[in-house]
Each structure stands twice: as C-alpha cells, then as structure tokens.
C-alpha cells in the first residue's frame, strides 16, 4: 500500500497508510467529480462541450508550473491538512474539485493585491455606501460641512494673502509631521496643505458615524480612504512640496540624481530578493547575536541556546530564564548589539538564560500546526531546561506571539498540575483579541479565506506580505516619508542593528497561521475558554504563578490596552508595565537609552479590576528603562544564588551542538 509522510512528536518521519485515491485531496476529488459530471451531461452536448473546455483549462494547471500549491497536492503524502475544510465540499451542487480551483484563483489574485481580499473591501464599501445612500440626514450634514469648510478656506485664503502671519484654519494631527516646516506657511503652499487637511477631515466625517454600518466595515472604509489620501498628499510630490523644491534648487537637481540611483539600486535588490542597502555591514554572529553560548538541543522546529554565565560571576540566580520569542521574527531582536541586548543584560545580572531560535519554515512545513509550535517548541525547550537545571523552577518569558503561546502553555500546565514554572513574563503579547487594534482590519471571514488560499498555494505567509500589512498601519512614517527621503531628497537612512534585524524576516507556515488567525484573532478562543489543548480546554484564570506584563505606548501590533486585558481573566498577582516606544523599540529599551520612561503597578491576588484609562491616570511615570525594574522583580522571586550549571546535560543527551547563535537563525 502506498505510504504518506507523517511525523511523531519529536519531528521524525514515520510511515502511515495513505488515504484511498478517491480521498487523496482536492485534485483527486476533482477528477472523480469531473467524470461524474460528464456522465450526467452526456444528453446535453452543448453543456458537455463547455465541461470539456473547463476540464482542459484545469488540466493546463500543471503541478508546479505556475502554482506551487498544485505541486504539493500532486506528491505522495502531499495532501494538506487545512485548519478549515474545503468550502462547499460536496454540497450546494458544486463539483467537489471546485474549492481547489477557487483557491488557485484567489492565490493568483493575491499576488497582485498583497494578500488583501477584494471581496472584503467591496463588502465594506458596499455596506458604507448603502447605508449612506439611505441616510439623508447624514448627507445633509456632510453637505453642510463641505460648505462650511469651503467658506473657512476661502476666508483663510483671503486673509493670508494680505497677512502671511494669519493662523491656519486647520492644524495637522499631533502625530502628523508632514507639514511642520515653515516653508508650508508660505503662499501658495499654505493653501495647498490647508485644502488637503480640510479634505482629509471631511472624508473622515464621511466614513465615520454612518448609522447601521458594522463597526468593522466602518473601520475598513475609514482606513482604506486614509491610505488613498496619504498616497496623494501634497508632501509626496516635488511640485507641491516646498521642502523638496528648496533642496532641489540648492543642489541643482543632484538630489534627484541620487534618488534615481537609490531607486534603481533598491529595485535591483528587490528583484533579486537581496537585503536592503547597508544590511550586509551588520552580520549575525559578528555584529549582532554575539552573546556567548551554545546550542544544546535541536529538532525540526527549534534550536535551544544556553548562554554562558558572565565571566565575573561564579554564582547565578537559582531559577533559569527561558525566552520564547515570536516565530514571526528572528530571536536576536532580544540579542542585538552588546549595548542593547536584553539577553546579555540578563546574563550580566546573574541569570542563567536559555532562548529558543525558531527555524524559518518553507513550503515543506505547510502542515506545521499551532500545537506543533507548542509541543516541538515551548514544551520541548522547557523539558530540556529542566534536564540541565533539575529541581528548579523556570522563569518563562514570551515576546509577541511567543508570549501568547507561553500563556497557553502556562494555562495547560496549571490545568495538569505541572508546577515547573516560577513566573511568567509577557512582552507585548496579547491573550485577549477582542480589541487587537488596526490589525483587526485584516481579519474577518472574507479576508481570512482569501489569505488562507494565498498561503495554501505558497505553503506559508511570505515575509513581504506580513511587512506590507504592518507598514500600512503607519504608512506616513514607514512608507511615504521614507520614499520621500530616499528617492526625492536622495538621502538614505544609516542602517542600524534594529533596521537590519527588521529586514531579516521569517515566514509563517500555512496551517499554523490559519489556526492562529481563526482561533485567536477571529474567534478569541483563548480568552473565552474555547481553546482545547490535548482534548481539554485551557483557561487563563488557572494560572497562579506571578506575572510580569509589558505593553508599549505606540504599539500597532499588540496595542497596550489589548495587552492590559490579561487583568480580566487573571486571578494571580500581575505587575504591569507600560513603556515608551513601539512594539520593538519599547522592548529594546536598555538602561541609558535617552528619552525613555515607563509606568509600573502591582495588582495583588484577588484585587478588584481597574480599567486601562483609570490605570493610566493613576500610575506615575518613571524616567529610564524598565529593565532594572524587571530584574529586581525576578530577584525578589528567586531562592538565591547557586553555582552556575554546566553547558547542556550530557547524561540526558543534550550536548553542545554548535556555538550561539546557531544555524537556524542564518536561514533565509
């Protein structure tokens, strides 16, 4: 009997009988269904002719020719185990192969739309337009606002012509830095930017507050219109931007020559899938990720690194620290240059530190599930740490998705009476996804179905698709202002360790990412107690170990108010920190970093709930880094100093395999 590839809990390949040919996956089902359809259509030659044309077209979609998803389906053992079954499989009169064709079409369209579902956008705009069309009161209000803004603008234009010092009729939002230069106050540029801001404000009014529109669709329409307006901002064009006109005049157009050179260089690198200019100067293992240590364990998904104790320390804290980074990023965000490495800081403070380095998955890893990441990743790493440092509890630390996974595992361990954890630290990690911020714009049933089909074809979510979604959340800062500076001013930003790390992105396996988005983002199963691990639900309120939770003020990935929701289900003591900065810069906030501050509070076991806004008003601001406060918190929960443990556990088979930072981190 033919065999299909499967894997045991350690990631080893084992042989399992394959399914019968009739159940061999979407392509197999399509062939059987087409034969049946031809039999049914035999009395109707003209319909049969169309059926034959369709079959020929489907046959031209050769495995691997232009859609890698078909190649995966054509190989023995290549059947996918989707987190969600094929839509309309054998129902509603569709041919059973139809969902596969639909997926291929979606994947093809997704290449042009960066994974954004046209249907999701169309539904949102249809919802908004239909309700606005039947809202004469709202229409009259918008007409009134348009007339009033036109009058305000006309009066401003008249007064500013006579007096250049006339105050503007509208001010940019505090975070909008596009029009801060004094040159924008001079005619005619003052009229250009003022008319743009008034138009922007009117469109915000037009896309907000339309009764009957679903909140999600309203946010999508508002966001999409904002992206279009940001695209046509007068700051983005040479003819309407006085700063660019001044620079071009001063340099005799040399800035445009440099900008054209920069554009061509970036284009060549993008086509060749090479890193951005300057990234080669910052090498992993030489300039970043240089904290001494060894890889002591490896499986198909992770390498576990144990860091050597600081040279001047003979004793360390009794409880080791296990760091679980997000697999959406490479772990060395926490081990950048020596001066801003969180891992090095912990080692120097006397902690025994272990860190997971995730493998960068490819198309062959399409069926890795969220539970695989829990078992082969966090659970295996915790077992190895307990082999190296037996009879000691572990301070577990999770960052971003790694923090969400850690919360799931901590709840599962509490349910199963596993007491190996000493504390849990969550860094910019969400456990309640009911208010996940603007990322929710990309998460609904339509968008997820479309995105799943794109991933089904590729086997993973590509790094460019993830980066594009995050950049759109801050398009002014991350897209247009950078393009302006690079291609029109002709100046490149100096490459930093954080920028080089950001360009060194990772992929997300199809099945795991689909499960993550549906179970957590869309259905919020973890917070609502519906997430099952090993056949039984896990509940966050079961966690009893102390928790240290960090949110960042300007986080667009895990908004701090969403992170703060850990207080709702928790029955344990929580120290909550709100630090300045964003999702990455707020965490990489070493002592001595200028212009850093944080708030911190302690919630005792069983304390009454304080909402996020009240907490913000009550909690005082401390200048500096939050790292020392966390180190003190860990120290207060330690049993004291003990001799440093050996590297690995040779008696348990965990011998050093390679020097840190290992091999998985170097995978592209």
N, C-alpha and C positions, 0 to 999 in steps of 0.2 A: 504494500500500500504506500502511496506517496506520503512524504512527511513534510510538515511545516515547522518553521523555526519558532521556538518559544524559549523562555528564559526562566531560570529559577530565581530565588530571592537574592542570590549572590551575583546575578547577571550572567551566569554560564548558559550556553545554548544547550537545550535538551530537545529531543525529538518527540513530536506529538503527531498523531494521525491527522492528516488534513481533512477538511470538510469535503463532502462529495462535490462533484463538478457542478451540479445544479445549484450548490450553495457557495460556490467559490468566490463570491464577491460581486460587485456591481457589473463588471464586464461579462462574467459568466451568466448572470441573470439576464443581461440584455440580449445575449444570443438566443437563449431559450425563449424569451418573450417575443423576439422578432419572428422566430419560426412559427410560433402560435398565431401571431398577428397575420402572417402571410396566409395561413390556412383559413383564417376567418375572412380574409379579404379576397379570396380566390373568386367568388361570384361577382366581384366588382373590379374589373380590370383597371379602370382609371385610378381607383384608390390604391390598388396593388402597385401600379406604376410609381405613384408618389412614395409608397412604402419602400420600394426598391431603391429609389433615389436617396431616401433618408438612410437606408442601410449602407449604400455606397459611401455616402458622406461620412457616416460613422466609422466605416472601415478605413477611410483615409486618415483617421486619427491614430496613426501607428504608435505603439508604445515607445515613449522616449523621443519621438520625432520632434514634437514641439511642446508637449505637456508631460513633465516628469511624473505626474500622478498616475498616468496610464501605465508607465513602465513598472511602477511599484505594484500595480494591480495584476500585471501580467506574469510576475515571477512566482514560483512556488513559495508559499509562506508569505507572500507579499500582501495578503489581504489586510486591510486596515481595520482596526477596532475603534470605531469612532465613539466619541463621548456621547453623541446623539445619533440615533439610527437614521438611515436614509429617509428623507421626507417622502411621503406618499408611496412607500414601498408596497407595491401590490394593492393599492387602494385607489379609490376615486377614478378608476378606469384608466389610469396611466400605465404605460408599459413599465415593467419593473426596471428596465435599464435607464429610464428617463432621468432619475436623480443624478446619475453619473454624468450624463450629457449636460444637465443643468449646472453641475459643479464645474465642468470644464468651461462652460460659457462664463460663469461667474469669475473663475480664475483668470480667464483671458481678459475680461473687462477690468479686473482688479489690477492688472499690470499697468493700466492707463490711469486708474483712479487712486493709486497708492493704497488699495485695500478698502477704500470708502465705498459704501453701498449707495449707488444712485437711487435705489428704491427707498432707502431710509431717508435720504434728503428730499426726494419727491413727496413722500408721505408727510414729512414735517412741513414743507411749504404748502402742500395742499390743505392740511389741517389749518394752518395760519390763514391762508388766503380765503378759504371757505367761510371761516368764522368772521373774518374782517369784512367780507362781502355782505354778510347779513348783520352788520353792526353799524347802522347809520349814525348812531351817537358817537362811536369811536372815529368814524370817518370825518364827521363834522369837527371833532376835537383835533384831528390831525390837520384838516384844512385850516382851522383857526391857528394852530401852532405854526404852520407854514407861513401864513400871512404875517403873524407877529414877528417871526424870525426875519422875514424879508424886510419888514419895517425897521427892526433893530439894526439889521445890516446896512440898510440904506442910510439911516441916521449916522451910524458909525463912519461909513464911507464919506459922508458929507463933512462931519466934524473933523475927522482925521486929515482930510485934505487941507483944512485951514489950520489945524493944530496937530502936528505929528505926535505930540505927547498925550493925545486922547487915550484914555484907558480902553482896553479891548472890550468888546461886548460879550465875549465868552472866553473863559480860561480853560486851558487843557486840564485833563485829569491829573492828579498828583504824580501818577506813575508814567505819564506821557512826557518823554524827554525830547520829542522831535522838534519842538518849536521854541526852545529855550534861548537860542542865540539871538542877540539884539538885532541882527540883520532882518529877522522876521517882523520887526516893528516898523520897517521902512516900506514906503509905497513902491511897487504895488503888492509886495509880498504879504503885507499885513492883511490886505483884502483877500488874498488867495487862501491863507491859512485860516482866517476867521470864517470865510464861507465854508471851508471844509469842515471845521469843527461844528458849525451850526447844522450842516447836512448830516454829520455823524450823529449828533444829538437827536435830530428829527427821526432818523432811521431807528435809533434805539427806542424812541417812543412808539414808532410804528410797529415794531416787532415785539413789544412788551405790553402786557396788560390787556390783550385781546381776550375777552371772556369766552370760555368754552374750549380754548386751545389747551391741549395737555401740557403740563409743565415741561416735560421732556422735549416735546416738539417746539415749544416756545424757546427753550434754551438752544436747541439746534439751529433754528432760524436766526436767532439773535447772533449766535456765534458765526454762522456762515456769512451773514451780512457784514459783520465786523471784519471778517477775513477779507472780503471783497473790498471794503473801504480802506483797510490798511494797505491793500495792494495798490490802490490808486491814490494814495496820499501824496500831496504835493512835495513832501520831503523826499520822495523816491525818484524824482526826475530832475535832471540837470537844469532844464529851462525854468522850473518853478522853485528851485531850492537856492536861496541866496548864498548859503554857505558854500555850496558847490560852485556857484558862479564865481565867488571871490577866490576860492582855491584855484580854479581853472585859469582865471585871469592872472593870478600871481605866478603860476608855474608855466604859463604859456601852453597849457594843454598837456604837459608831461604827466600829470596825474591820470589823465585818460589813457595815455600810452601804457603806464604801469598797470592800470586797471585792466586793460585789454590783455596784457601779458598774464596777469593773475587769473583772469577768466579762462584763458586758454590752458594754463597750467592746471587749474582745478578741473577743467573739463577732461583733459587727458587722464588725470588721476582717477576721476570718477568712472570713465570708460574702462580703465584697466583695473578697477577695484583696488586701487592703492590708497594708503592712508593719506591724510591731508598734509600739506607742506609743513615741514618742521617736525612732524611726528617721529621721523627717523632718528632725530637727535636725542630722543628720550626712549631708552631701551629698557624693557622689562628685565630685571635681574642685574642691571648695571646702574641705572639711574633711579628706578622705582622698584618696589617689591624687593628690597635689599636687606631686610631684617633677617639675620642668620637663623636657619632652621633646616629641618629635613622632612621629606615626605616619608611617612611611616606606614601609610596604607593607601591602596589604590583599588578601585573597582571600575566598572564600565562607565560610572557616572561622576565619581569624585576622586580627588586626591586629598588626603588629610595631612596637613602640615603641623608639625610640632616645632615650636620656636625654642631656641636655646636660651637659657637664662642669661641675664645681664652679667658681663664679666666680673663686676664688682660685688655680686650677690652670691653668697653661699647658701642662703635660705630663701624660700619663696613662700607666698601665701599658700595655705593648705589646700584651698579649693581652686582647681584649674578653671580656666575660662575657655569655653568653646564658642567660636564665632561662626554663625551661619549666614553668609552673605546671600544676596539675591542672585539667582541664576540669570537674571536679565542683564547682569553686569559682571565684570570680572572682579574677583575679590580684592584686588590690590587697590581699590578705592580706599580701603582701610589700611593700606601699607604703601602710601605714595613715597615721596622723598623722605629722608630720615627726619627732617624737621617737622613734618606734618603727618607722620604715620601714627595712627591710633594703636596699631599692634605694637610698634616699637615703644610707644609711651607706656602701654600696659606691662610690657616686659621690663622696662626700666623701673617701674613701680613695684616690681617683685611678684608679678603674676606668671604662672605657667600657662602659656597661651597655645591653643590649637585653633586652626582655621580650615574650613572647607574650601577647596578650589574646585569649582564645577567644570565638567567637561563641556566644550562648546558643541552642541548636538548638530548633526547633519540630517539629511533626508532618511538615512537608515535608522534614525532614532525616532521616527514619526510616531511610534506607538508607546513611547515612554509616557506614563501616566503621572498624575499628581501624587498618587500613592507611591509610585516608584521613587519619586524625589524624596518622599518622606522616609521610605524604608532603606533604599540604597544610599541615600544622602544622610539625613539627620540621624536616623536610628542607628545606622552602621557606624557613623562617626562617634556617636555617644558611647556605643559599645566598646570601640577601640580606646577612647579616652579613659573609660573605666578599667580597661585592661592595663593601661600604662600607669594610671594613678588609682589603684584599687582602694576600696573602702573610704573613698572621699566623694563628697557630693560636688556637683558641677555648676558653675555659674554660666548659664547659657545666654548667648547674645544673638539676636536676629535682626538683620537690616533689610528693610523694604519687604520684598516677597519672602525673604528668609525669615523675617520676623513673623509674618503670617503663618508660615509653615511651623515655626517654633511654637507659636500659640496653640496650633492644632495638636502638635505632639505633646506639649505640656498638659493639655486637657485630656488627651488619651492616657498619658502616664498617670495623671491623678485619678482617672476613672479606674485604671487597672492596679491601683495601689503601688505604683512604681515610684519610689521616693529618692531617685538618684539626683534630682535637681536641687540645688541650693538656692538659686534665684533665677529670675527671667528678666532680661533686658531687651526691650523692643525699641529699635531705632527707626523712626519714620515709617512705621509699619501699621497697616490697618487691620482691624479684626471685625469691624462693622462697616459694611459697604453701602449703607443706606444713603449716605451723603458723600460720595467719593470725589466730589469736585467736578471740574470740567472734563475729566477723563470719562465721566458717565455719558458725555455726548457721543462717544464712540461705542457705547454698549446698549444695544436693545436687540430684540429678536431678529429684526431685519439685518442689522449691521453684523451681528454675530454669525448668522447663517452665511452671509456673504464672506466674512473674514475666514470662517471655517473652510469654505470652499477654496479660498486662496491658499490657505495652509495645507489643505488636503492635497492640492496639486504639487506644492513645493515640498511638503513634508515638514515644514517649520514656518515660523513667522520670521521674515527676514529682518536684519538689523536696520535697513533703511526705512522699512515700513514703521517700525517702532519709533525710530528717531524722528520721522516726519510728523507723527502724531504728537509727540512731546513738544516739538518745535512750534507747531501750530498753536499750542496753548499760550505761547509767548512770542507771537510772530514778530512783533515790533522789535524785541530785543534779540531774538535768536535767528531771525531770517532777514528782515528788511534792513535793519541798521547795520548788520554785518555785511550784507551785499553792497550797501551804500559805501561803507568804509573801504571795502576791499576792491570794488570794481569801478567806483567813480572817484573816490578820494585817492585810491591807489595805495592804500596802506594796509599791511597785514598785521593782525594781532600777533604778538610774540607768543609762541607755543609754550604753554605751561604743563606741568605734570597732570593737572586735573583735565585740561583740554585733550592731552594725548590719551589719557585713560578713557575719556568720553568717546573718542574716535575708535577705541578698541572694543567694539560692541560684540555681543553674543546673540545667538539665535534662540528661539523658543520652540520646543517640539510641538507638533500639531495636536496630539491628543491631550498632552498636559495643559497647554494654553487654552484649549477649548474647554476643558473641565474647569480650569481656574476661572475663566471669564463667566461661564454659565453658573457654576455652583456658588461662587463667591460674589462676583460683581453683579450679576443679573439677579440671582435668587437669594443672595445673602444667607446661604445655608448655615454658615458657621455661627453668625450672631443669633440666628433663630433656632439653633439646636437641631437642624436637619442634616448636618453633615455626618455621614457614617464612616467610621474607620473600623475595619475588621468586623463589619456586620453590626456594629452598635454605634449609636450617636455619641459625639463628643460635645461637651458643654463647657464654655469658658468659665462659668461660675464654679466649676470643680477645682480650678487652680487655687492652691493655697500658699504657694511659696511667694515671698515678696517680689514685687515687680518694680522695675525702673523703666519708665516710658518716656521717650524723647520725641517731640514734634518740632517742626521748624516753621518759622513765621510765614515765609513766602513759598511754601511747598505747593507745587502744582500737580505733583504725582500722588502724594498722600497728604492732603490738607490737614493742618494740625487739629482742627475741630473734629475731623473724622477719626484721627488717631486718638483724640481725647475720649471718644466713645467707649474705650476699654473700661472706663469707670462704671458704665451702666450694668454690665453683667458681673462685674468682679466683686468677690467677697473677701479679697485679701488686701494687704497694705500696698498702696501704689505711691511711689514718688514720681511725680510728673514734671517734666522739664519742657519749657518752650524756649527755644534758642533762636537767635537771629540767623538769617540766611535761608537758603532753599534746601531742596531735597538732598543735595550732595554737599554744598558748601556749608550748610548748617551742621552737618555731622563731622566733616573735616574742619574742625574748629579748635586747633591746637592752642595751648597757652601761649600768650604773647601775640596772637593774631590781632591786628588792630580792628577797632570798631566792632567788637563782639560783645554781646550781652545775652543774658538768659534769665528766665524766671523758674523757680522751683518751689514745689509744695509737697507735703506728705499727707496722704489720706490713710488714716488708721483703719484697721479691720472693722467692718460694720458701720463706718461713718456714713452720714447722710450725703446724698448726691448734691454736688454744686455744679450748675451748668457752666459751659465753657466761657460765656461772656462775663458772668459774675466772677468766675475764677480769674479771668484776665484783669479785671478791675482790682481785685483784692490782692493779687500776688505781686510783690515788689520786684524791681529789676535789679539784677546784679551784673556788674561790668566784668568782662573777661570770658574765659572759656568755661564750658560746663564739664570738661573732662575731669578736673580735680574733684568736683563735687561727686561725680560718679565713682571715682577711685576711693574717696572716703566712704561712700555708701557700700561698696564692695568690701572694704576693710572692716567696716562695722559688723559685717555678717560672716566674717572669717573666724576659724578656730585658732588662728595664729600662724606663726612661721614654722616651716618644716624644711628639711634638706631637699634640694632640687631633685626631681625624679630623673631617671635615665632617659635617653632618647629612644623612644619606642618601647616595645615589650617583646624581646626576642623569644622568651619562653612561651608566648602566645602567638608567635609567628609574625609579629609586627616589627620588622627590622627596617632600618633606613633604606629607602629605595632610590632616593635622589636628593640633591640639595634643593632647598627652597629657592625659587618659588615653584618648582616642579615643572612638569611638561604640559599639563592640560591648559595652563594659563597662556601658553605660547601658540595654541591652536587658533587659526584664523577662521 
